């Protein structure tokens, strides 16, 4: 597979076969193997909210809390602050 190209089903099949044979996990073809690394502050001023942080078991890349679950936590935090008549700390819905 050339760099920058989308993996084909054949690329995925070959990468999966290599992993099964004991080879390395190719994140560029198979995607990251995320595992939980804990959490970080969501950004609100009261400090009550934590967002999940994931690290790839294969390559060590970290999402630093930039993931769909974290987006949901930030949206819930904003809604809670807006309902209390406060400014939304993470951008809000307005």
C-alpha positions, 0 to 999 in steps of 0.5 A, a space after each residue: 500500500 502506498 502512503 496516503 492511500 486508503 487501505 483496500 480489503 486485500 491490504 487489510 487481509 494481508 495485515 491481519 494475516 501478518 499479525 496472526 503469524 506473529 508480525 507487527 500490527 499495522 495501524 495504518 491499515 488496521 487502525 489503532 488498538 486503543 486501550 484506556 490510559 485514564 483520563 484528563 480534565 475536560 476543561 470546565 472551571 469547576 474541575 468535576 469532569 474527566 474525559 477518557 484518554 486512550 493509547 494505542 497498544 501497537 504504536 504508542 500513539 495517544 489521543 490525549 482525550 480527543 475522542 468521541 467519548 470525550 466529546 460526549 462528556 464535554 457536551 454534557 458538561 456544557 449542557 449542565 453549565 448552560 442549564 445553571 445559567 452559566 457560560 458553557 466552558 467547552 464551546 456550548 451548544 449556542 
